[in-house]
């Protein structure tokens, strides 16, 4: 599998629950399930994203997916692997 060095996120689409389909600048696509991460996280700032309505408020900024002006953000390399 390729690495995500110098690769950015081109787009993301909500599938269902806490899953997004992510398109990368090299044309690759990955389905990423954020639910396991959100359920494991004890960080109080992330708990609100367990609500689907809050989770769906993501944006693509500077080639990455983020929530609430960088309150929650993930390494592109991890998203490229399809697991966080």
N, CA, C and O atoms as a CHARMM CRD file, in Angstrom:
* protein
*
  336
    1    1 UNK  N      0.83900  -1.18500   0.00000 PROA 1      0.00000
    2    1 UNK  CA     0.00000   0.00000   0.00000 PROA 1      0.00000
    3    1 UNK  C      0.87900   1.24100   0.00000 PROA 1      0.00000
    4    1 UNK  O      1.90600   1.27000   0.67800 PROA 1      0.00000
    5    2 UNK  N      0.49600   2.25100  -0.74100 PROA 2      0.00000
    6    2 UNK  CA     1.19600   3.52200  -0.74900 PROA 2      0.00000
    7    2 UNK  C      1.15300   4.15900   0.63500 PROA 2      0.00000
    8    2 UNK  O      0.29800   3.83500   1.45900 PROA 2      0.00000
    9    3 UNK  N      2.08400   5.06200   0.86900 PROA 3      0.00000
   10    3 UNK  CA     2.01700   5.87000   2.07900 PROA 3      0.00000
   11    3 UNK  C      1.34000   7.18300   1.72700 PROA 3      0.00000
   12    3 UNK  O      1.18100   7.51300   0.55100 PROA 3      0.00000
   13    4 UNK  N      0.94600   7.92300   2.73700 PROA 4      0.00000
   14    4 UNK  CA     0.20000   9.16100   2.50700 PROA 4      0.00000
   15    4 UNK  C      1.09800  10.39400   2.51800 PROA 4      0.00000
   16    4 UNK  O      0.60800  11.51000   2.68900 PROA 4      0.00000
   17    5 UNK  N      2.41100  10.20900   2.33700 PROA 5      0.00000
   18    5 UNK  CA     3.31900  11.34000   2.32600 PROA 5      0.00000
   19    5 UNK  C      2.92800  12.30000   1.20500 PROA 5      0.00000
   20    5 UNK  O      2.80900  11.90400   0.04600 PROA 5      0.00000
   21    6 UNK  N      2.73200  13.55400   1.56300 PROA 6      0.00000
   22    6 UNK  CA     2.36000  14.62100   0.61900 PROA 6      0.00000
   23    6 UNK  C      0.97300  14.43100   0.00700 PROA 6      0.00000
   24    6 UNK  O      0.65800  15.05800  -1.00500 PROA 6      0.00000
   25    7 UNK  N      0.16100  13.60000   0.58800 PROA 7      0.00000
   26    7 UNK  CA    -1.20400  13.39700   0.11200 PROA 7      0.00000
   27    7 UNK  C     -2.15300  14.18400   1.00600 PROA 7      0.00000
   28    7 UNK  O     -1.97100  14.23300   2.22300 PROA 7      0.00000
   29    8 UNK  N     -3.14300  14.78500   0.41400 PROA 8      0.00000
   30    8 UNK  CA    -4.14000  15.54400   1.16600 PROA 8      0.00000
   31    8 UNK  C     -5.52300  14.94300   0.92300 PROA 8      0.00000
   32    8 UNK  O     -5.70300  14.08000   0.06500 PROA 8      0.00000
   33    9 UNK  N     -6.46700  15.40900   1.67900 PROA 9      0.00000
   34    9 UNK  CA    -7.85000  14.96700   1.51000 PROA 9      0.00000
   35    9 UNK  C     -8.54000  15.91500   0.54000 PROA 9      0.00000
   36    9 UNK  O     -8.53500  17.13300   0.71800 PROA 9      0.00000
   37   10 UNK  N     -9.12000  15.33600  -0.46700 PROA 10     0.00000
   38   10 UNK  CA    -9.81100  16.10200  -1.50200 PROA 10     0.00000
   39   10 UNK  C    -11.28200  16.31200  -1.13700 PROA 10     0.00000
   40   10 UNK  O    -11.82800  17.40000  -1.32100 PROA 10     0.00000
   41   11 UNK  N    -11.92000  15.24800  -0.61200 PROA 11     0.00000
   42   11 UNK  CA   -13.32900  15.34700  -0.24000 PROA 11     0.00000
   43   11 UNK  C    -13.66700  14.25900   0.76400 PROA 11     0.00000
   44   11 UNK  O    -12.90800  13.30900   0.95800 PROA 11     0.00000
   45   12 UNK  N    -14.81300  14.41600   1.39400 PROA 12     0.00000
   46   12 UNK  CA   -15.32000  13.40000   2.32000 PROA 12     0.00000
   47   12 UNK  C    -16.83700  13.42200   2.24500 PROA 12     0.00000
   48   12 UNK  O    -17.45500  14.47100   2.06300 PROA 12     0.00000
   49   13 UNK  N    -17.41700  12.24200   2.38800 PROA 13     0.00000
   50   13 UNK  CA   -18.87900  12.11300   2.31800 PROA 13     0.00000
   51   13 UNK  C    -19.32200  11.22800   3.47500 PROA 13     0.00000
   52   13 UNK  O    -18.73900  10.17500   3.73500 PROA 13     0.00000
   53   14 UNK  N    -20.35600  11.67600   4.15500 PROA 14     0.00000
   54   14 UNK  CA   -20.91300  10.89100   5.26000 PROA 14     0.00000
   55   14 UNK  C    -21.64900   9.68200   4.70300 PROA 14     0.00000
   56   14 UNK  O    -22.47600   9.82000   3.80100 PROA 14     0.00000
   57   15 UNK  N    -21.35600   8.50100   5.23100 PROA 15     0.00000
   58   15 UNK  CA   -22.05700   7.28500   4.82200 PROA 15     0.00000
   59   15 UNK  C    -23.23600   7.04000   5.75000 PROA 15     0.00000
   60   15 UNK  O    -24.39300   7.19600   5.35900 PROA 15     0.00000
   61   16 UNK  N    -22.92900   6.65200   6.98500 PROA 16     0.00000
   62   16 UNK  CA   -23.94300   6.49400   8.02200 PROA 16     0.00000
   63   16 UNK  C    -23.21800   6.39200   9.35200 PROA 16     0.00000
   64   16 UNK  O    -22.02000   6.11400   9.40100 PROA 16     0.00000
   65   17 UNK  N    -23.94400   6.61400  10.40900 PROA 17     0.00000
   66   17 UNK  CA   -23.36600   6.60600  11.75200 PROA 17     0.00000
   67   17 UNK  C    -22.11500   7.48000  11.78100 PROA 17     0.00000
   68   17 UNK  O    -22.17600   8.66000  11.43600 PROA 17     0.00000
   69   18 UNK  N    -20.99900   6.92000  12.18300 PROA 18     0.00000
   70   18 UNK  CA   -19.74700   7.68200  12.28000 PROA 18     0.00000
   71   18 UNK  C    -18.76000   7.28100  11.18500 PROA 18     0.00000
   72   18 UNK  O    -17.54600   7.28600  11.39100 PROA 18     0.00000
   73   19 UNK  N    -19.29300   6.94000  10.04000 PROA 19     0.00000
   74   19 UNK  CA   -18.44200   6.52300   8.91400 PROA 19     0.00000
   75   19 UNK  C    -18.43400   7.59900   7.82500 PROA 19     0.00000
   76   19 UNK  O    -19.46600   8.15600   7.45200 PROA 19     0.00000
   77   20 UNK  N    -17.22900   7.86000   7.33900 PROA 20     0.00000
   78   20 UNK  CA   -17.04100   8.76500   6.21400 PROA 20     0.00000
   79   20 UNK  C    -16.29500   8.02300   5.12000 PROA 20     0.00000
   80   20 UNK  O    -15.46500   7.15700   5.39700 PROA 20     0.00000
   81   21 UNK  N    -16.59400   8.36600   3.88600 PROA 21     0.00000
   82   21 UNK  CA   -15.80400   7.91000   2.75100 PROA 21     0.00000
   83   21 UNK  C    -14.92900   9.10000   2.38700 PROA 21     0.00000
   84   21 UNK  O    -15.42600  10.20000   2.14300 PROA 21     0.00000
   85   22 UNK  N    -13.62000   8.87000   2.35100 PROA 22     0.00000
   86   22 UNK  CA   -12.65700   9.94400   2.15500 PROA 22     0.00000
   87   22 UNK  C    -11.94800   9.74700   0.81500 PROA 22     0.00000
   88   22 UNK  O    -11.48000   8.65300   0.50000 PROA 22     0.00000
   89   23 UNK  N    -11.87900  10.83500   0.02800 PROA 23     0.00000
   90   23 UNK  CA   -11.14400  10.81700  -1.23100 PROA 23     0.00000
   91   23 UNK  C     -9.84600  11.59700  -1.03600 PROA 23     0.00000
   92   23 UNK  O     -9.85000  12.71000  -0.51000 PROA 23     0.00000
   93   24 UNK  N     -8.74000  11.00000  -1.46600 PROA 24     0.00000
   94   24 UNK  CA    -7.43100  11.60800  -1.30900 PROA 24     0.00000
   95   24 UNK  C     -6.95000  12.21300  -2.62800 PROA 24     0.00000
   96   24 UNK  O     -7.46200  11.89400  -3.70100 PROA 24     0.00000
   97   25 UNK  N     -5.96300  13.08400  -2.52000 PROA 25     0.00000
   98   25 UNK  CA    -5.46500  13.80500  -3.69300 PROA 25     0.00000
   99   25 UNK  C     -4.82900  12.88900  -4.73900 PROA 25     0.00000
  100   25 UNK  O     -4.67700  13.28900  -5.89300 PROA 25     0.00000
  101   26 UNK  N     -4.45800  11.67500  -4.35600 PROA 26     0.00000
  102   26 UNK  CA    -3.89300  10.73900  -5.33800 PROA 26     0.00000
  103   26 UNK  C     -4.97000   9.86700  -5.99400 PROA 26     0.00000
  104   26 UNK  O     -4.65400   8.96500  -6.77000 PROA 26     0.00000
  105   27 UNK  N     -6.24600  10.14100  -5.67900 PROA 27     0.00000
  106   27 UNK  CA    -7.35500   9.39500  -6.27200 PROA 27     0.00000
  107   27 UNK  C     -7.83500   8.21300  -5.44000 PROA 27     0.00000
  108   27 UNK  O     -8.85900   7.61400  -5.76600 PROA 27     0.00000
  109   28 UNK  N     -7.12100   7.86300  -4.37300 PROA 28     0.00000
  110   28 UNK  CA    -7.53400   6.74700  -3.50700 PROA 28     0.00000
  111   28 UNK  C     -8.76200   7.14200  -2.68700 PROA 28     0.00000
  112   28 UNK  O     -8.97700   8.31600  -2.38500 PROA 28     0.00000
  113   29 UNK  N     -9.55200   6.14100  -2.34000 PROA 29     0.00000
  114   29 UNK  CA   -10.75000   6.30500  -1.49700 PROA 29     0.00000
  115   29 UNK  C    -10.63400   5.35100  -0.31600 PROA 29     0.00000
  116   29 UNK  O    -10.14000   4.23300  -0.46500 PROA 29     0.00000
  117   30 UNK  N    -11.08700   5.78600   0.85400 PROA 30     0.00000
  118   30 UNK  CA   -11.11700   4.91800   2.03300 PROA 30     0.00000
  119   30 UNK  C    -12.40500   5.18300   2.80200 PROA 30     0.00000
  120   30 UNK  O    -12.84000   6.32800   2.92900 PROA 30     0.00000
  121   31 UNK  N    -13.00300   4.12200   3.31000 PROA 31     0.00000
  122   31 UNK  CA   -14.11700   4.25400   4.25700 PROA 31     0.00000
  123   31 UNK  C    -13.50200   4.19500   5.64600 PROA 31     0.00000
  124   31 UNK  O    -12.78300   3.25100   5.97100 PROA 31     0.00000
  125   32 UNK  N    -13.78200   5.19600   6.46000 PROA 32     0.00000
  126   32 UNK  CA   -13.19300   5.28300   7.79300 PROA 32     0.00000
  127   32 UNK  C    -14.32200   5.34100   8.82200 PROA 32     0.00000
  128   32 UNK  O    -15.23100   6.16500   8.72600 PROA 32     0.00000
  129   33 UNK  N    -14.24100   4.44800   9.80400 PROA 33     0.00000
  130   33 UNK  CA   -15.21300   4.41200  10.88900 PROA 33     0.00000
  131   33 UNK  C    -14.60300   5.09300  12.11500 PROA 33     0.00000
  132   33 UNK  O    -13.64700   4.58300  12.69900 PROA 33     0.00000
  133   34 UNK  N    -15.15200   6.23400  12.50000 PROA 34     0.00000
  134   34 UNK  CA   -14.64700   7.01400  13.62400 PROA 34     0.00000
  135   34 UNK  C    -15.25800   6.57500  14.95500 PROA 34     0.00000
  136   34 UNK  O    -14.79500   6.99700  16.01500 PROA 34     0.00000
  137   35 UNK  N    -16.28400   5.73900  14.90900 PROA 35     0.00000
  138   35 UNK  CA   -16.99500   5.35700  16.12800 PROA 35     0.00000
  139   35 UNK  C    -16.08700   4.69100  17.17400 PROA 35     0.00000
  140   35 UNK  O    -16.15000   5.07900  18.34100 PROA 35     0.00000
  141   36 UNK  N    -15.25700   3.71900  16.81900 PROA 36     0.00000
  142   36 UNK  CA   -14.40100   3.11500  17.84800 PROA 36     0.00000
  143   36 UNK  C    -13.51000   4.14700  18.54400 PROA 36     0.00000
  144   36 UNK  O    -13.33300   4.09300  19.76100 PROA 36     0.00000
  145   37 UNK  N    -12.95600   5.07900  17.78000 PROA 37     0.00000
  146   37 UNK  CA   -12.12500   6.12300  18.37900 PROA 37     0.00000
  147   37 UNK  C    -12.94600   6.97200  19.34500 PROA 37     0.00000
  148   37 UNK  O    -12.52000   7.22700  20.47100 PROA 37     0.00000
  149   38 UNK  N    -14.11900   7.40700  18.90400 PROA 38     0.00000
  150   38 UNK  CA   -14.94900   8.27700  19.74300 PROA 38     0.00000
  151   38 UNK  C    -15.41500   7.56300  21.00800 PROA 38     0.00000
  152   38 UNK  O    -15.53200   8.18800  22.06200 PROA 38     0.00000
  153   39 UNK  N    -15.67500   6.28600  20.91600 PROA 39     0.00000
  154   39 UNK  CA   -16.10200   5.53200  22.09600 PROA 39     0.00000
  155   39 UNK  C    -14.94800   5.32400  23.07500 PROA 39     0.00000
  156   39 UNK  O    -15.16900   5.29700  24.28600 PROA 39     0.00000
  157   40 UNK  N    -13.72400   5.17900  22.57300 PROA 40     0.00000
  158   40 UNK  CA   -12.54400   4.98800  23.43700 PROA 40     0.00000
  159   40 UNK  C    -12.06500   6.28000  24.08300 PROA 40     0.00000
  160   40 UNK  O    -11.51500   6.26300  25.18400 PROA 40     0.00000
  161   41 UNK  N    -12.27500   7.39200  23.40000 PROA 41     0.00000
  162   41 UNK  CA   -11.70400   8.65800  23.84600 PROA 41     0.00000
  163   41 UNK  C    -12.34900   9.14900  25.14600 PROA 41     0.00000
  164   41 UNK  O    -13.57100   9.15600  25.29400 PROA 41     0.00000
  165   42 UNK  N    -11.50400   9.55000  26.06200 PROA 42     0.00000
  166   42 UNK  CA   -11.97200  10.14900  27.31600 PROA 42     0.00000
  167   42 UNK  C    -11.87300  11.66600  27.28900 PROA 42     0.00000
  168   42 UNK  O    -12.23800  12.33300  28.25800 PROA 42     0.00000
  169   43 UNK  N    -11.38200  12.21100  26.18700 PROA 43     0.00000
  170   43 UNK  CA   -11.22400  13.65800  26.09000 PROA 43     0.00000
  171   43 UNK  C    -12.61100  14.31100  26.04400 PROA 43     0.00000
  172   43 UNK  O    -13.39500  14.02500  25.13900 PROA 43     0.00000
  173   44 UNK  N    -12.92000  15.18100  27.00800 PROA 44     0.00000
  174   44 UNK  CA   -14.27000  15.77400  27.07400 PROA 44     0.00000
  175   44 UNK  C    -14.68200  16.52300  25.81000 PROA 44     0.00000
  176   44 UNK  O    -15.86400  16.54800  25.46600 PROA 44     0.00000
  177   45 UNK  N    -13.72200  17.13500  25.11300 PROA 45     0.00000
  178   45 UNK  CA   -14.04200  17.89500  23.90800 PROA 45     0.00000
  179   45 UNK  C    -14.51700  17.05300  22.74600 PROA 45     0.00000
  180   45 UNK  O    -15.13200  17.57200  21.81500 PROA 45     0.00000
  181   46 UNK  N    -14.23900  15.75300  22.78700 PROA 46     0.00000
  182   46 UNK  CA   -14.64800  14.86900  21.69800 PROA 46     0.00000
  183   46 UNK  C    -16.00600  14.20700  21.93300 PROA 46     0.00000
  184   46 UNK  O    -16.61100  13.68600  20.99600 PROA 46     0.00000
  185   47 UNK  N    -16.47800  14.22500  23.15400 PROA 47     0.00000
  186   47 UNK  CA   -17.72400  13.51200  23.47800 PROA 47     0.00000
  187   47 UNK  C    -18.91700  14.00700  22.67000 PROA 47     0.00000
  188   47 UNK  O    -19.80900  13.22400  22.34500 PROA 47     0.00000
  189   48 UNK  N    -18.94300  15.29300  22.34400 PROA 48     0.00000
  190   48 UNK  CA   -20.08900  15.82400  21.59500 PROA 48     0.00000
  191   48 UNK  C    -20.19600  15.21300  20.19800 PROA 48     0.00000
  192   48 UNK  O    -21.28300  15.18500  19.61900 PROA 48     0.00000
  193   49 UNK  N    -19.07300  14.72100  19.64700 PROA 49     0.00000
  194   49 UNK  CA   -19.08900  14.14800  18.30000 PROA 49     0.00000
  195   49 UNK  C    -19.67900  12.74200  18.27100 PROA 49     0.00000
  196   49 UNK  O    -19.83700  12.15400  17.20100 PROA 49     0.00000
  197   50 UNK  N    -19.99800  12.21300  19.42200 PROA 50     0.00000
  198   50 UNK  CA   -20.71200  10.93300  19.46100 PROA 50     0.00000
  199   50 UNK  C    -22.12900  11.11000  18.93500 PROA 50     0.00000
  200   50 UNK  O    -22.74400  10.15200  18.46700 PROA 50     0.00000
  201   51 UNK  N    -22.64800  12.32900  19.00900 PROA 51     0.00000
  202   51 UNK  CA   -23.95000  12.65400  18.40800 PROA 51     0.00000
  203   51 UNK  C    -23.72800  12.81300  16.90600 PROA 51     0.00000
  204   51 UNK  O    -22.87400  13.58700  16.47500 PROA 51     0.00000
  205   52 UNK  N    -24.48700  12.09100  16.13600 PROA 52     0.00000
  206   52 UNK  CA   -24.32500  12.11900  14.67100 PROA 52     0.00000
  207   52 UNK  C    -24.47000  13.53800  14.13200 PROA 52     0.00000
  208   52 UNK  O    -23.74100  13.93200  13.22100 PROA 52     0.00000
  209   53 UNK  N    -25.39500  14.30000  14.68000 PROA 53     0.00000
  210   53 UNK  CA   -25.61200  15.66800  14.19200 PROA 53     0.00000
  211   53 UNK  C    -24.34800  16.52500  14.34600 PROA 53     0.00000
  212   53 UNK  O    -24.08000  17.37500  13.49700 PROA 53     0.00000
  213   54 UNK  N    -23.57900  16.31700  15.40200 PROA 54     0.00000
  214   54 UNK  CA   -22.32400  17.05100  15.60100 PROA 54     0.00000
  215   54 UNK  C    -21.20800  16.46500  14.74800 PROA 54     0.00000
  216   54 UNK  O    -20.39400  17.20400  14.19500 PROA 54     0.00000
  217   55 UNK  N    -21.16700  15.16600  14.64000 PROA 55     0.00000
  218   55 UNK  CA   -20.14000  14.49800  13.83800 PROA 55     0.00000
  219   55 UNK  C    -20.20800  14.94500  12.37600 PROA 55     0.00000
  220   55 UNK  O    -19.17300  15.11100  11.73000 PROA 55     0.00000
  221   56 UNK  N    -21.39500  15.13600  11.86600 PROA 56     0.00000
  222   56 UNK  CA   -21.59600  15.48800  10.45900 PROA 56     0.00000
  223   56 UNK  C    -21.18500  16.92200  10.14100 PROA 56     0.00000
  224   56 UNK  O    -21.26500  17.33300   8.98400 PROA 56     0.00000
  225   57 UNK  N    -20.75000  17.68700  11.12600 PROA 57     0.00000
  226   57 UNK  CA   -20.36200  19.08400  10.91400 PROA 57     0.00000
  227   57 UNK  C    -18.88500  19.23600  10.55500 PROA 57     0.00000
  228   57 UNK  O    -18.31000  20.30100  10.77700 PROA 57     0.00000
  229   58 UNK  N    -18.27100  18.20800  10.01500 PROA 58     0.00000
  230   58 UNK  CA   -16.86500  18.26700   9.63400 PROA 58     0.00000
  231   58 UNK  C    -16.67300  19.18800   8.43600 PROA 58     0.00000
  232   58 UNK  O    -17.61800  19.48400   7.70500 PROA 58     0.00000
  233   59 UNK  N    -15.43900  19.63200   8.24900 PROA 59     0.00000
  234   59 UNK  CA   -15.06100  20.43500   7.09100 PROA 59     0.00000
  235   59 UNK  C    -13.71700  19.94700   6.57700 PROA 59     0.00000
  236   59 UNK  O    -12.91700  19.38400   7.32500 PROA 59     0.00000
  237   60 UNK  N    -13.47900  20.16900   5.29000 PROA 60     0.00000
  238   60 UNK  CA   -12.16500  19.92400   4.71700 PROA 60     0.00000
  239   60 UNK  C    -11.46700  21.27800   4.67700 PROA 60     0.00000
  240   60 UNK  O    -11.89100  22.18900   3.96600 PROA 60     0.00000
  241   61 UNK  N    -10.39000  21.39600   5.45200 PROA 61     0.00000
  242   61 UNK  CA    -9.62100  22.63900   5.51000 PROA 61     0.00000
  243   61 UNK  C     -8.14600  22.28600   5.36600 PROA 61     0.00000
  244   61 UNK  O     -7.63400  21.41100   6.06400 PROA 61     0.00000
  245   62 UNK  N     -7.48100  22.96700   4.46600 PROA 62     0.00000
  246   62 UNK  CA    -6.04800  22.74800   4.23700 PROA 62     0.00000
  247   62 UNK  C     -5.72200  21.27800   4.00000 PROA 62     0.00000
  248   62 UNK  O     -4.69900  20.78600   4.47600 PROA 62     0.00000
  249   63 UNK  N     -6.57300  20.58100   3.27500 PROA 63     0.00000
  250   63 UNK  CA    -6.30500  19.19700   2.90800 PROA 63     0.00000
  251   63 UNK  C     -6.49600  18.18300   4.01300 PROA 63     0.00000
  252   63 UNK  O     -5.95800  17.07900   3.93500 PROA 63     0.00000
  253   64 UNK  N     -7.25400  18.53500   5.04400 PROA 64     0.00000
  254   64 UNK  CA    -7.51500  17.60900   6.13500 PROA 64     0.00000
  255   64 UNK  C     -8.96200  17.76700   6.60400 PROA 64     0.00000
  256   64 UNK  O     -9.59200  18.80100   6.37900 PROA 64     0.00000
  257   65 UNK  N     -9.47400  16.72600   7.25800 PROA 65     0.00000
  258   65 UNK  CA   -10.82200  16.77800   7.84300 PROA 65     0.00000
  259   65 UNK  C    -10.68100  17.30900   9.25700 PROA 65     0.00000
  260   65 UNK  O     -9.86100  16.82600  10.03800 PROA 65     0.00000
  261   66 UNK  N    -11.48700  18.30700   9.57700 PROA 66     0.00000
  262   66 UNK  CA   -11.47900  18.77200  10.95800 PROA 66     0.00000
  263   66 UNK  C    -12.86700  19.19900  11.38800 PROA 66     0.00000
  264   66 UNK  O    -13.74800  19.46700  10.57100 PROA 66     0.00000
  265   67 UNK  N    -13.02700  19.25200  12.67500 PROA 67     0.00000
  266   67 UNK  CA   -14.28400  19.60500  13.30600 PROA 67     0.00000
  267   67 UNK  C    -14.06100  20.83100  14.18700 PROA 67     0.00000
  268   67 UNK  O    -13.07800  20.91000  14.92400 PROA 67     0.00000
  269   68 UNK  N    -14.97900  21.77700  14.10000 PROA 68     0.00000
  270   68 UNK  CA   -14.97500  22.96700  14.96800 PROA 68     0.00000
  271   68 UNK  C    -13.62200  23.66400  15.01700 PROA 68     0.00000
  272   68 UNK  O    -13.02800  23.81100  16.08600 PROA 68     0.00000
  273   69 UNK  N    -13.14500  24.08800  13.86500 PROA 69     0.00000
  274   69 UNK  CA   -11.90500  24.86500  13.79500 PROA 69     0.00000
  275   69 UNK  C    -10.74600  24.16300  14.49600 PROA 69     0.00000
  276   69 UNK  O    -10.08400  24.73900  15.35900 PROA 69     0.00000
  277   70 UNK  N    -10.51800  22.92600  14.11500 PROA 70     0.00000
  278   70 UNK  CA    -9.39600  22.10900  14.58200 PROA 70     0.00000
  279   70 UNK  C     -9.56500  21.57100  16.00500 PROA 70     0.00000
  280   70 UNK  O     -8.58100  21.18000  16.63300 PROA 70     0.00000
  281   71 UNK  N    -10.77400  21.54500  16.51200 PROA 71     0.00000
  282   71 UNK  CA   -11.00300  20.91700  17.82000 PROA 71     0.00000
  283   71 UNK  C    -10.70700  19.41900  17.73800 PROA 71     0.00000
  284   71 UNK  O    -10.13200  18.84300  18.66200 PROA 71     0.00000
  285   72 UNK  N    -11.10400  18.79200  16.62500 PROA 72     0.00000
  286   72 UNK  CA   -10.79900  17.37700  16.41300 PROA 72     0.00000
  287   72 UNK  C    -10.26400  17.24400  14.98800 PROA 72     0.00000
  288   72 UNK  O    -10.88700  17.69900  14.02900 PROA 72     0.00000
  289   73 UNK  N     -9.09700  16.61000  14.87300 PROA 73     0.00000
  290   73 UNK  CA    -8.43800  16.45000  13.58000 PROA 73     0.00000
  291   73 UNK  C     -7.59300  15.18300  13.63700 PROA 73     0.00000
  292   73 UNK  O     -7.14800  14.78500  14.71300 PROA 73     0.00000
  293   74 UNK  N     -7.37100  14.55200  12.50200 PROA 74     0.00000
  294   74 UNK  CA    -6.63700  13.29500  12.44500 PROA 74     0.00000
  295   74 UNK  C     -5.51400  13.39000  11.42800 PROA 74     0.00000
  296   74 UNK  O     -5.60600  14.15600  10.46900 PROA 74     0.00000
  297   75 UNK  N     -4.46500  12.62400  11.62700 PROA 75     0.00000
  298   75 UNK  CA    -3.36500  12.56800  10.66800 PROA 75     0.00000
  299   75 UNK  C     -3.87400  11.96700   9.35900 PROA 75     0.00000
  300   75 UNK  O     -4.57900  10.95800   9.36200 PROA 75     0.00000
  301   76 UNK  N     -3.51400  12.58700   8.26000 PROA 76     0.00000
  302   76 UNK  CA    -3.90800  12.08900   6.94500 PROA 76     0.00000
  303   76 UNK  C     -3.40100  10.66100   6.75400 PROA 76     0.00000
  304   76 UNK  O     -4.08700   9.83600   6.15100 PROA 76     0.00000
  305   77 UNK  N     -2.20700  10.36400   7.26400 PROA 77     0.00000
  306   77 UNK  CA    -1.63200   9.03800   7.10900 PROA 77     0.00000
  307   77 UNK  C     -2.54000   7.96000   7.72600 PROA 77     0.00000
  308   77 UNK  O     -2.71200   6.88100   7.15900 PROA 77     0.00000
  309   78 UNK  N     -3.11300   8.27200   8.89000 PROA 78     0.00000
  310   78 UNK  CA    -4.01600   7.30700   9.54000 PROA 78     0.00000
  311   78 UNK  C     -5.29600   7.13400   8.73900 PROA 78     0.00000
  312   78 UNK  O     -5.78300   6.01600   8.57000 PROA 78     0.00000
  313   79 UNK  N     -5.83600   8.23000   8.25000 PROA 79     0.00000
  314   79 UNK  CA    -7.05300   8.15500   7.44300 PROA 79     0.00000
  315   79 UNK  C     -6.79100   7.37800   6.15100 PROA 79     0.00000
  316   79 UNK  O     -7.64500   6.62500   5.68400 PROA 79     0.00000
  317   80 UNK  N     -5.62400   7.56600   5.59200 PROA 80     0.00000
  318   80 UNK  CA    -5.25500   6.87100   4.36100 PROA 80     0.00000
  319   80 UNK  C     -5.21300   5.35900   4.59000 PROA 80     0.00000
  320   80 UNK  O     -5.56600   4.58000   3.70500 PROA 80     0.00000
  321   81 UNK  N     -4.78200   4.95800   5.77600 PROA 81     0.00000
  322   81 UNK  CA    -4.77600   3.53000   6.13200 PROA 81     0.00000
  323   81 UNK  C     -6.19600   3.02100   6.37300 PROA 81     0.00000
  324   81 UNK  O     -6.43600   1.81400   6.37500 PROA 81     0.00000
  325   82 UNK  N     -7.13700   3.95000   6.57600 PROA 82     0.00000
  326   82 UNK  CA    -8.53000   3.56800   6.80400 PROA 82     0.00000
  327   82 UNK  C     -8.84500   3.26700   8.25300 PROA 82     0.00000
  328   82 UNK  O     -9.93000   2.77100   8.55700 PROA 82     0.00000
  329   83 UNK  N     -7.92000   3.55500   9.15700 PROA 83     0.00000
  330   83 UNK  CA    -8.12800   3.28300  10.57800 PROA 83     0.00000
  331   83 UNK  C     -7.56900   4.40900  11.41900 PROA 83     0.00000
  332   83 UNK  O     -6.52600   4.98600  11.11000 PROA 83     0.00000
  333   84 UNK  N     -8.27600   4.70300  12.47400 PROA 84     0.00000
  334   84 UNK  CA    -7.77400   5.71400  13.40900 PROA 84     0.00000
  335   84 UNK  C     -7.77300   5.14300  14.81600 PROA 84     0.00000
  336   84 UNK  O     -7.38600   5.83100  15.76100 PROA 84     0.00000
